[in-house]
Each structure stands twice: as structure tokens, then as C-alpha cells.
């Protein structure tokens, strides 16, 4: 379990802090979405989890141990795929293993297995220029998986895709989550996307620095389908979340 205990953080160049006395937790294997207005601090939470930033106060714990003592706990997948154009698909997904000095034979074996799982086995020798936007995001996700991390931090990974591809990728992501049983934290501005994917949604409503994230359970089980989004209580939840976001922007 990941837990923030009274965490505070401010970027050196900012007068206002980003986070102040923040506490929340994420259970192992949980799919959690974080929503909030632009610039509210969502990505800062990710930077604190993956060690790019250190808190000014408070603790970040994994199973009661300081997160900095846990090697390779989280892996980050950004909005853009950031694939290297000169590397083939299999070489792009193998990068975390190269950095971890995994033997070449094992790299090839693991890369082939994960590319099969994400539906890209036939594209192993292709290059990023040969792929659609959705395919590139699958490669990026496969690379994130091969980091070996327990928690995946996905920062609006489908925001640049067209609507139909985004819907397809959301359904695909839920299938991967069910298969790999990873803990996923997913940042999005799309309320419907958060509801469709997540078991629980954290919403940031405070002006900076934010001190809490309201936790909202999504009243849907898994597996999910698009028809569930038409249920009355889900429509009400969507409208409620949109209202909360609108009020937060006016603060």
C-alpha cells in the first residue's frame, strides 16, 4: 500500500506551495484516477511518488517503509509516447531492461511476451514511424510494464488520441490491468474516462496549495462496458464531478 502522511512540497521558484499536509492512500492492485483543474498539482503528486521530487515535510510510505528505500517501485508513462525513432518496437520496449543490465536473451524473451500480450507481436521489427497513435501508446505502456515496477503512473496517456481510438485504448487498458494486476494511478481531465476506468477517483478542489483530495468510489464492478455509463447513478456522478471541478476553477 502507498500512503502519504502529512506531505508538503513547494517548488523553489514558487511563492505558493503545491501540496500542504496531504494524506491519502492507494491499495495494492487498485485502479485510481486523479482529476483536477490544470496546474492544481496532479503531476506533482506523481513526481513525489517516483522520486523526481522530495517532500519538504511528511512521509511517503510503501507498506510502512519509506518510499526512497523501495527500489523500482513506480514507473511513469507520460502523455507523449517518447519512443526513440531510431529504435525498433522491440528495442524501445527493452530499454528499461537494458538499463537494468538484464541479459540480452532474457530481454528478447520478455519483450516478445509483452508485445504478444499487448497485440503488437507482428510489429516487433517496425519503427515508431510505422505505427498509429494508439499503437505507439501500447508500445509505451509495454515499456512501462517491463520496468518491473509495482505501480504504474499514467499521466493523461490517451489525451492526444482521437475519440474512437481513446475509447478503444481505455477498454484495452482495463484488460491489461486485469491481466497484470498492477496498481495504477491515472491522471485525466476527462471525467467520463475517470469513471469508466477507476475503482476510486481522487478529486483536487482546493486552490494551491491543496491539502486534501476527496475520495469517491465508483459504483461499478469489473469488467465494465460503455452501457454502464448510461446508468442513472453514473450520470449523476459525472454531473457531480463536473460541478466540483467547475467550482474549483472559480476559487
C-alpha positions as CSV (number, residue, x, y, z in Angstrom):
1,X,0.0,0.0,0.0
2,X,1.1,3.5,-0.9
3,X,0.5,6.1,1.8
4,X,1.1,9.9,2.0
5,X,1.3,11.1,5.6
6,X,1.1,14.9,6.0
7,X,3.2,15.6,2.9
8,X,4.1,19.1,2.0
9,X,6.0,20.4,-1.1
10,X,6.9,23.7,-2.7
11,X,8.9,24.3,-5.9
12,X,11.8,26.6,-5.0
13,X,10.8,29.2,-7.6
14,X,7.2,29.4,-6.4
15,X,5.8,31.6,-3.6
16,X,2.8,29.3,-3.1
17,X,3.3,25.7,-2.2
18,X,1.8,22.9,-4.4
19,X,0.9,20.5,-1.6
20,X,0.4,21.1,2.1
21,X,-0.1,18.4,4.8
22,X,-1.6,16.0,2.3
23,X,-2.6,12.5,3.4
24,X,-4.1,9.8,1.2
25,X,-3.5,6.1,0.3
26,X,-3.7,3.7,-2.6
27,X,-4.2,-0.1,-2.0
28,X,-2.1,-2.7,-3.9
29,X,-3.7,-3.6,-7.2
30,X,-6.1,-0.7,-7.1
31,X,-7.0,1.4,-10.2
32,X,-7.3,5.0,-9.0
33,X,-7.9,8.2,-11.1
34,X,-6.9,11.7,-10.1
35,X,-8.8,14.6,-11.6
36,X,-8.5,18.3,-11.1
37,X,-8.0,21.6,-12.9
38,X,-4.8,22.3,-14.9
39,X,-2.0,23.3,-12.6
40,X,-3.6,22.1,-9.4
41,X,-0.7,19.7,-8.6
42,X,-1.8,16.4,-10.0
43,X,1.6,15.8,-11.8
44,X,3.4,17.0,-8.7
45,X,1.9,14.0,-6.8
46,X,3.4,11.7,-9.5
47,X,6.8,13.4,-9.2
48,X,6.8,12.9,-5.4
49,X,5.9,9.2,-5.9
50,X,8.6,8.5,-8.5
51,X,11.3,10.3,-6.6
52,X,11.8,13.2,-9.0
53,X,10.9,15.5,-6.1
54,X,11.3,15.0,-2.4
55,X,8.7,16.3,0.1
56,X,9.6,19.3,2.3
57,X,7.6,17.6,5.1
58,X,5.7,14.5,5.9
59,X,6.3,10.9,4.8
60,X,5.6,8.8,1.7
61,X,5.4,5.1,2.7
62,X,5.1,1.8,0.8
63,X,4.0,-1.0,3.1
64,X,5.1,1.2,6.1
65,X,8.6,1.6,4.6
66,X,10.0,5.0,3.3
67,X,9.4,5.1,-0.4
68,X,13.0,6.1,-1.1
69,X,14.1,2.7,0.3
70,X,12.0,0.7,-2.2
71,X,13.9,0.1,-5.4
72,X,11.9,0.4,-8.7
73,X,8.5,0.9,-7.0
74,X,6.9,3.0,-9.7
75,X,7.1,3.6,-13.4
76,X,5.9,6.7,-15.3
77,X,4.1,6.8,-18.6
78,X,3.7,10.4,-19.9
79,X,1.2,12.0,-22.2
80,X,3.5,11.6,-25.2
81,X,4.9,8.2,-26.0
82,X,8.5,9.4,-26.1
83,X,9.6,6.5,-28.3
84,X,13.1,6.7,-29.8
85,X,12.5,6.9,-33.6
86,X,15.8,5.1,-34.4
87,X,14.9,2.1,-32.3
88,X,12.6,-0.7,-33.3
89,X,9.5,-1.5,-31.3
90,X,11.2,-4.4,-29.5
91,X,14.2,-2.3,-28.8
92,X,12.0,0.5,-27.4
93,X,10.2,-1.8,-25.0
94,X,13.5,-3.4,-24.0
95,X,15.0,-0.1,-22.8
96,X,14.2,-0.5,-19.1
97,X,15.8,-4.0,-19.2
98,X,18.9,-2.6,-20.9
99,X,19.3,0.0,-18.2
100,X,18.8,-2.7,-15.6
101,X,21.5,-4.8,-17.3
102,X,19.2,-7.8,-18.0
103,X,20.9,-10.4,-20.2
104,X,20.1,-10.0,-23.9
105,X,18.4,-13.4,-24.2
106,X,16.1,-12.6,-21.3
107,X,15.4,-9.1,-22.8
108,X,14.3,-10.7,-26.1
109,X,12.1,-13.3,-24.3
110,X,10.4,-10.7,-22.1
111,X,9.9,-8.2,-24.9
112,X,8.3,-10.9,-27.2
113,X,6.0,-12.0,-24.4
114,X,4.7,-8.5,-23.6
115,X,4.4,-7.5,-27.2
116,X,2.2,-10.6,-27.7
117,X,0.1,-9.6,-24.8
118,X,-0.5,-6.0,-26.0
119,X,-1.3,-7.2,-29.5
120,X,1.9,-5.9,-31.2
121,X,3.9,-9.1,-31.8
122,X,3.7,-8.6,-35.6
123,X,5.2,-5.1,-35.2
124,X,8.3,-6.0,-33.2
125,X,10.7,-5.1,-36.0
126,X,8.8,-2.0,-37.1
127,X,9.7,1.6,-36.1
128,X,7.6,4.3,-34.4
129,X,7.0,6.0,-37.8
130,X,5.2,2.9,-38.9
131,X,2.7,2.9,-36.0
132,X,-0.6,4.7,-35.4
133,X,-1.1,6.8,-32.3
134,X,-2.8,4.1,-30.4
135,X,-0.1,1.6,-31.3
136,X,2.6,4.0,-30.0
137,X,0.8,4.3,-26.7
138,X,0.6,0.5,-26.5
139,X,4.4,0.3,-27.0
140,X,4.9,3.0,-24.4
141,X,2.7,1.0,-22.0
142,X,4.6,-2.2,-22.7
143,X,7.9,-0.4,-22.0
144,X,6.4,0.8,-18.7
145,X,5.4,-2.7,-17.8
146,X,8.9,-4.1,-18.5
147,X,10.3,-1.7,-15.9
148,X,9.2,-4.3,-13.4
149,X,7.5,-1.6,-11.2
150,X,4.6,-2.5,-9.0
151,X,2.8,0.9,-9.5
152,X,2.2,2.5,-12.9
153,X,1.8,6.3,-13.0
154,X,-0.1,7.2,-16.2
155,X,-0.3,10.9,-16.9
156,X,-3.1,11.5,-19.4
157,X,-1.8,8.8,-21.8
158,X,-4.7,9.0,-24.2
159,X,-5.3,12.7,-24.3
160,X,-3.7,13.2,-27.7
161,X,-5.7,10.4,-29.4
162,X,-8.9,10.8,-31.4
163,X,-12.2,9.9,-29.6
164,X,-12.7,6.4,-31.1
165,X,-9.0,5.4,-30.5
166,X,-9.2,6.8,-27.0
167,X,-12.3,4.6,-26.2
168,X,-10.6,1.6,-27.6
169,X,-7.4,2.2,-25.6
170,X,-9.4,2.7,-22.4
171,X,-11.0,-0.8,-22.9
172,X,-7.6,-2.2,-23.8
173,X,-6.0,-0.7,-20.6
174,X,-8.6,-2.3,-18.4
175,X,-7.8,-5.7,-20.0
176,X,-4.1,-5.2,-19.3
177,X,-4.8,-4.2,-15.7
178,X,-6.9,-7.3,-15.2
179,X,-4.1,-9.4,-16.7
180,X,-1.1,-7.9,-14.9
181,X,-2.7,-6.9,-11.5
182,X,-0.6,-3.8,-11.3
183,X,-1.5,-0.8,-9.1
184,X,-2.4,2.1,-11.4
185,X,-2.6,5.8,-10.7
186,X,-4.2,7.6,-13.7
187,X,-4.3,11.4,-14.2
188,X,-7.0,12.7,-16.5
189,X,-9.1,15.8,-17.3
190,X,-11.8,13.6,-18.7
191,X,-14.4,12.9,-16.1
192,X,-16.1,10.1,-18.1
193,X,-12.7,8.4,-18.6
194,X,-12.0,8.5,-14.9
195,X,-15.4,6.9,-14.1
196,X,-15.0,4.2,-16.8
197,X,-11.6,3.2,-15.7
198,X,-11.2,3.7,-12.0
199,X,-12.4,1.9,-8.9
200,X,-11.9,5.1,-7.0
201,X,-11.5,8.8,-8.0
202,X,-9.5,11.4,-6.1
203,X,-10.5,14.9,-7.0
204,X,-8.4,18.0,-6.2
205,X,-10.7,21.0,-5.5
206,X,-8.5,23.3,-3.3
207,X,-6.7,26.3,-4.6
208,X,-2.9,26.0,-4.2
209,X,-1.5,24.6,-2.0
210,X,-4.0,21.8,-1.9
211,X,-4.4,20.0,1.4
212,X,-6.7,17.1,0.5
213,X,-8.1,15.0,-2.3
214,X,-11.7,14.0,-1.9
215,X,-12.1,10.2,-2.4
216,X,-15.1,9.0,-4.4
217,X,-15.9,5.3,-5.0
218,X,-17.2,4.4,-8.5
219,X,-20.3,2.2,-8.0
220,X,-19.4,-0.2,-10.8
221,X,-17.8,-3.6,-10.8
222,X,-15.5,-5.1,-13.3
223,X,-15.5,-6.0,-16.2
224,X,-17.1,-2.8,-17.5
225,X,-18.8,-1.8,-20.6
226,X,-19.9,1.5,-22.1
227,X,-23.6,0.9,-21.4
228,X,-22.9,1.2,-17.7
229,X,-22.1,4.9,-18.3
230,X,-25.8,5.5,-19.1
231,X,-27.0,4.3,-15.7
232,X,-28.8,7.0,-13.7
233,X,-26.4,6.9,-10.7
234,X,-23.4,7.1,-13.1
235,X,-24.8,10.1,-14.9
236,X,-25.4,11.8,-11.6
237,X,-21.8,11.0,-10.5
238,X,-20.5,12.5,-13.7
239,X,-22.5,15.7,-13.3
240,X,-21.5,15.9,-9.6
241,X,-17.8,15.6,-10.5
242,X,-18.1,18.2,-13.3
243,X,-19.7,20.6,-10.9
244,X,-16.9,20.1,-8.3
245,X,-14.3,20.8,-11.0
246,X,-16.1,24.0,-12.1
247,X,-16.3,25.3,-8.6
248,X,-12.6,24.5,-8.0
249,X,-11.7,26.6,-11.1
250,X,-13.6,29.6,-9.7
251,X,-11.6,29.5,-6.4
